[in-house]
Amino acid sequence: MDPYDAALVPPPFGQTNTGAVCYFNSLWQMLIGCPAFARAVLSTPLPENASRTAIAVREFVEAYTSASASASAVVPAAGTTTVLHALMADLRERRQDSAARFGAGQESASEALLLLLDMMDPPDAAGAAASAAPAASAAPAASKPISAVTRLFRHRYACTLRCFECRRDVSQTTDHAVNFNLFHMDHLGATGAISTPATFSKALRSIIEPVTDYRCPNCARVTRAARVYSLKMIPEILFCSFNLYDGLGGRFAGHRARYFPERVRIPAAAGGDYVFRLVGQVEHSGGLGGGHYWARGLRSAPAGAPASALASALASANTYMLNDSHVSPAQFGPSSNTYIIVYNYEGTDGGTDV
């Protein structure tokens, strides 16, 4: 993993909403605030059979990194629409099941990331499983080739199922995913158990899910059990989603993100901590079938900003509200609308660097 590189973070800019694409605008604004994302896209040569999505992402990343370094460069306002059109074309060719249900209206920003990464993976690997439905939260199976960009998000949990009656481990499995589900943090945050960077880090690294009415194969009793997830492999980008909606038609469930820090420290095996920096969050109002998405993200100072009160405020801020074409100074922080947060690896503190 490479340290955080502010030179790869673009100045703030808006994105045109061509019709129910605020979910993709917000996802993209969050991704381009991750230096690791830009570095992987720019440093990985495109194969001859590169997908339309991979090509469109590469072209847009090149455009905004040029804008970051040059006051005269202009980031294309319709860039996300171009990437989305490429994604839809690849889905129609390689994932007909997904293409039939994705893109007709407002979608989930979390699912959009999974499909974007899937279409940036090697086409031959994706084509071999074109009839399979995409997983809800998991990355591609361990045997499937994945791109350098997908590896930025891919993490691994060891999952142990333990019976409360006989106090024995029933099974042990490995779970690969690209999305950290922070659904358990809604309850823990409400009880005050998560209110510091240390408790947030602990909750991210270890998750306990109770299982009721479980029939244990060891003691043959119907009892309680628990699945214990222990983080074993960390990625360079932590893509985390909160439980903002219930499962009944994707309606707003009244849950909320109660706390998250601007920096997360995860203990390193060699000593010290891996430090991750908050670079973006996605907000959503309404339900999964409708409403509006917007983002907050870290950005560099606008290049060539005019001497005005607004420009002065923008230039002095690090965090911006990125609401389609509207850009304004903002701050990170949990709200009743917080749906997704993203951290980028910043460096190793107190130990041997990675």
C-alpha positions in Angstrom: 0.0 0.0 0.0 1.2 3.5 -0.9 0.9 6.5 1.4 -1.8 9.1 0.8 -0.8 11.4 -2.2 -2.6 14.7 -2.1 -1.3 15.5 -5.6 -3.7 13.0 -7.0 -6.7 14.7 -5.4 -8.5 17.0 -7.9 -10.0 20.5 -7.2 -13.7 20.6 -6.5 -16.0 20.4 -9.5 -19.7 19.7 -10.2 -21.2 17.0 -12.3 -24.2 17.3 -14.6 -27.3 15.3 -13.6 -28.7 14.2 -16.9 -31.7 12.5 -15.2 -31.8 10.2 -12.1 -28.0 9.8 -12.1 -27.3 11.6 -8.8 -26.4 8.1 -7.3 -23.6 7.7 -9.8 -22.4 11.3 -9.6 -22.1 10.9 -5.8 -20.3 7.6 -6.0 -17.9 9.0 -8.5 -17.2 12.1 -6.5 -16.3 9.9 -3.6 -14.1 7.6 -5.6 -12.0 10.4 -7.1 -11.2 11.6 -3.6 -9.2 8.4 -3.1 -5.6 8.9 -4.4 -5.3 5.1 -4.4 -8.1 4.8 -7.0 -6.4 7.3 -9.3 -3.0 5.7 -8.9 -4.3 2.2 -9.7 -6.2 3.4 -12.7 -3.3 5.4 -14.2 -0.6 2.9 -13.4 -2.3 -0.2 -14.7 -1.9 -0.7 -18.5 -5.1 -1.3 -20.3 -5.2 -4.8 -22.0 -6.1 -5.1 -25.6 -9.5 -6.5 -24.6 -10.2 -3.7 -22.0 -13.8 -3.1 -21.3 -15.6 0.1 -22.3 -15.9 0.8 -18.6 -12.2 0.5 -17.9 -11.4 2.8 -20.9 -14.0 5.4 -19.9 -12.7 5.4 -16.3 -9.1 5.8 -17.4 -10.0 8.8 -19.7 -11.9 10.6 -17.0 -9.2 10.0 -14.3 -6.6 11.4 -16.7 -8.8 14.4 -17.3 -9.3 15.3 -13.6 -5.7 14.7 -12.6 -4.6 17.0 -15.4 -7.1 19.6 -14.1 -5.6 19.2 -10.6 -2.2 20.2 -11.9 -3.2 22.9 -14.5 -5.3 25.9 -14.0 -6.3 25.9 -17.7 -7.5 22.3 -17.7 -11.3 21.8 -17.5 -12.8 18.6 -16.0 -15.7 17.5 -18.2 -19.0 18.1 -16.4 -20.6 15.1 -18.1 -17.8 12.7 -17.3 -19.8 10.5 -15.0 -22.5 10.2 -17.7 -19.9 8.9 -20.1 -18.7 6.3 -17.6 -22.2 5.3 -16.8 -23.1 4.8 -20.5 -20.0 2.6 -20.9 -21.0 0.6 -17.8 -24.5 0.1 -19.1 -23.1 -1.1 -22.5 -20.8 -3.6 -20.8 -23.6 -4.9 -18.6 -25.8 -5.5 -21.7 -23.0 -7.5 -23.2 -21.6 -9.3 -20.2 -24.3 -9.2 -17.5 -27.7 -9.3 -19.2 -29.4 -10.2 -15.9 -28.0 -7.0 -14.3 -28.6 -4.8 -17.4 -32.3 -5.8 -17.4 -32.8 -4.3 -13.9 -30.1 -1.7 -13.5 -30.1 1.9 -14.9 -33.9 2.4 -15.5 -34.0 5.0 -12.7 -32.3 5.9 -9.5 -30.1 3.0 -8.3 -28.1 2.2 -5.1 -24.7 3.8 -5.0 -23.4 0.8 -3.2 -24.6 -1.6 -5.9 -23.3 0.7 -8.6 -19.8 0.3 -7.1 -20.0 -3.5 -7.3 -21.1 -3.4 -10.9 -18.4 -0.8 -11.8 -15.7 -3.0 -10.3 -17.1 -6.1 -12.0 -17.0 -4.4 -15.4 -13.4 -3.2 -14.8 -12.3 -6.8 -14.1 -10.9 -8.9 -17.0 -13.7 -9.4 -19.6 -13.0 -13.1 -20.1 -13.4 -13.8 -16.4 -16.7 -11.8 -16.3 -18.0 -13.4 -19.5 -17.4 -16.9 -18.2 -20.1 -16.2 -15.5 -22.4 -13.9 -17.5 -25.5 -15.9 -16.4 -24.7 -15.7 -12.7 -26.3 -13.0 -10.6 -23.9 -10.6 -8.9 -23.4 -10.9 -5.2 -25.0 -8.3 -2.9 -21.9 -7.4 -1.1 -19.1 -9.8 -2.0 -16.2 -9.3 -4.3 -15.6 -11.8 -7.0 -14.8 -15.4 -5.9 -11.2 -16.1 -4.9 -10.6 -18.1 -8.2 -11.8 -15.2 -10.4 -9.2 -12.9 -11.8 -9.7 -9.3 -10.6 -8.3 -5.9 -11.6 -5.9 -3.8 -9.6 -8.8 -1.4 -8.9 -10.9 -4.1 -7.4 -8.0 -5.2 -5.1 -8.0 -1.7 -3.6 -11.4 -2.5 -2.0 -11.1 -6.3 -1.4 -10.9 -7.4 2.2 -11.2 -10.7 4.1 -13.0 -11.8 7.3 -12.6 -15.1 9.0 -16.1 -16.2 10.1 -16.5 -18.6 13.1 -19.9 -20.0 14.1 -19.9 -20.8 17.8 -22.7 -22.7 19.7 -23.6 -21.1 23.1 -24.8 -24.4 24.5 -21.8 -26.7 24.0 -19.4 -23.7 23.6 -17.7 -25.3 20.6 -16.9 -23.8 17.2 -19.2 -25.4 14.6 -17.6 -24.1 11.5 -15.0 -21.7 10.1 -15.2 -20.0 6.7 -13.6 -17.1 4.9 -15.6 -14.1 3.6 -14.2 -11.9 0.8 -16.0 -8.6 0.1 -15.5 -5.1 -1.2 -18.1 -3.4 1.0 -17.8 -3.1 4.8 -21.4 -3.4 6.1 -21.6 -1.3 9.2 -25.2 -2.4 10.0 -24.3 -3.4 13.5 -23.0 0.0 14.3 -26.5 1.5 14.4 -27.3 -0.3 17.6 -23.9 0.0 19.1 -23.9 3.8 18.4 -27.3 4.2 20.0 -26.0 2.5 23.2 -22.9 4.7 23.3 -20.6 1.8 22.7 -19.1 3.5 19.6 -18.1 7.0 20.3 -14.3 7.1 19.8 -11.8 6.2 17.0 -10.7 3.2 19.1 -14.1 1.7 19.5 -15.0 2.4 15.9 -11.8 0.6 14.8 -12.6 -2.4 17.1 -16.2 -2.6 15.7 -14.8 -2.6 12.2 -12.3 -5.4 12.9 -14.6 -7.7 14.9 -18.3 -8.2 14.3 -20.6 -10.5 16.3 -24.0 -11.6 14.8 -26.4 -13.5 17.0 -28.2 -16.5 15.6 -31.4 -17.7 17.2 -33.1 -21.1 17.0 -30.0 -22.7 15.8 -29.7 -26.5 15.8 -26.1 -27.4 16.7 -24.7 -30.5 14.8 -22.4 -31.1 17.8 -24.8 -31.1 20.7 -28.0 -31.6 18.6 -29.8 -28.9 20.6 -31.8 -25.9 19.4 -30.1 -23.0 21.0 -28.4 -19.7 20.4 -25.2 -19.3 18.4 -23.1 -16.4 17.1 -21.1 -15.7 14.0 -17.9 -13.9 14.8 -16.2 -12.1 12.0 -12.6 -11.2 12.4 -10.8 -8.9 9.9 -7.8 -10.7 8.5 -6.9 -8.7 5.4 -7.3 -4.9 5.0 -7.6 -3.1 1.7 -6.2 0.3 0.7 -9.7 1.8 0.5 -12.4 1.1 3.1 -15.8 1.4 1.5 -18.3 1.3 4.3 -22.1 1.4 4.2 -24.6 2.0 7.0 -28.1 0.4 7.4 -30.1 3.3 6.3 -33.0 1.2 4.8 -35.0 -1.9 5.8 -35.5 -4.9 3.5 -39.2 -4.1 2.8 -39.0 -2.4 -0.6 -35.9 -0.4 0.4 -37.8 2.1 2.5 -36.2 4.5 5.0 -36.0 2.6 8.3 -35.1 5.4 10.6 -31.5 4.1 11.2 -28.7 6.5 11.1 -24.9 6.8 11.3 -24.3 8.0 14.8 -20.5 8.3 14.8 -17.5 7.8 12.6 -14.0 9.4 13.0 -12.0 11.3 10.4 -9.1 8.8 10.9 -9.2 5.1 11.6 -6.2 3.2 13.1 -6.0 -0.6 12.5 -3.2 -2.4 14.4 -0.4 -3.7 12.1 1.2 -7.1 12.7 4.7 -5.5 12.6 3.8 -3.0 15.2 2.2 0.4 15.0 -1.0 1.2 13.1 -2.3 1.4 9.6 -3.9 4.9 9.4 -6.8 5.5 7.1 -8.2 9.0 6.3 -11.8 9.8 5.7 -12.1 11.1 2.1 -15.8 11.0 1.3 -19.3 10.3 2.4 -22.5 9.8 0.4 -25.8 11.1 1.7 -29.3 10.0 0.6 -32.8 11.1 1.3 -35.9 9.2 0.3 -35.9 5.5 -0.4 -33.8 3.2 -2.5 -36.5 3.5 -5.3 -36.3 7.3 -5.4 -35.0 10.4 -3.7 -31.7 12.2 -4.0 -28.0 11.4 -3.5 -25.2 13.9 -2.8 -21.6 13.7 -1.5 -19.1 15.3 0.7 -15.4 14.9 -0.2 -11.9 16.0 0.3 -10.6 18.2 -2.5 -7.5 20.3 -3.3 -7.8 24.1 -3.7 -9.6 25.1 -6.9 -7.1 25.9 -9.6 -7.2 29.5 -10.8 -10.1 30.5 -8.5 -11.2 34.1 -8.9 -10.8 36.5 -6.0 -14.3 36.4 -4.6 -15.8 35.7 -1.2 -17.0 32.3 -2.4 -13.8 31.4 -4.1 -11.9 32.4 -0.9 -14.1 30.1 1.2 -13.6 27.2 -1.2 -9.9 27.7 -1.4 -9.5 27.6 2.4 -11.6 24.5 2.9 -10.6 20.9 2.5 -14.1 19.3 2.5 -16.8 20.2 0.0 -20.5 19.5 -0.6 -20.7 18.0 -4.0 -24.3 18.0 -5.0 -24.5 17.3 -8.7 -23.4 20.6 -10.3 -23.4 22.5 -7.0 -20.2 22.9 -5.0 -19.9 24.5 -1.6 -17.7 24.3 1.6 -18.8 21.6 4.0 -17.6 19.4 6.8 -17.7 15.6 7.4 -20.1 14.3 10.0 -22.8 11.8 10.6 -26.4 12.7 9.8 -29.7 10.9 9.4 -28.9 10.8 5.6 -25.4 9.3 5.8 -25.4 6.1 3.6 -21.7 5.4 2.7 -18.3 6.6 4.0 -14.9 5.9 2.4 -11.4 5.9 3.9 -8.1 5.9 2.0 -4.9 4.5 3.4 -2.8 7.4 4.7 0.4 5.7 6.1 1.7 3.6 8.9 2.3 5.2 12.3 4.8 3.8 14.7 5.7 0.7 12.8 7.4 -0.5 9.7 5.8 1.0 6.6 4.0 -1.4 4.2 
